Amino acid sequence: SKECAAVRRYIDSHFKENISLDQLSELAHVNKYYLVHAFGREYGVSPISYLISRRIQESKYLLGDTDHSLSQISHMLGFSSPSYFSQSFRKLEGVSPMEYRKQRKSGGA
């Protein structure tokens, strides 16, 4: 649907900002419950899960190619706290951000 595509594009270009489901549903001019349902049907994940996975993708680049601290990275990518960032990262990647960085630095990943 064009609403879902618009929301996805918005997330892709604004994922570093603080984004709420309310904002996304206003953007798409639909009820937020409808948006979650439609987005899930279209992409297989909720808008917020998509947002988090987008941020994690970017964090993998930052962890591997910069010396930013975890709190800098979590702040740069719009996570509410470094612990929420770590928790989200571990859930999606199966390792902590620091373990990921160590693997990248030693040429493991």
Disulfide bonds with the S-S distance in Angstrom:
none
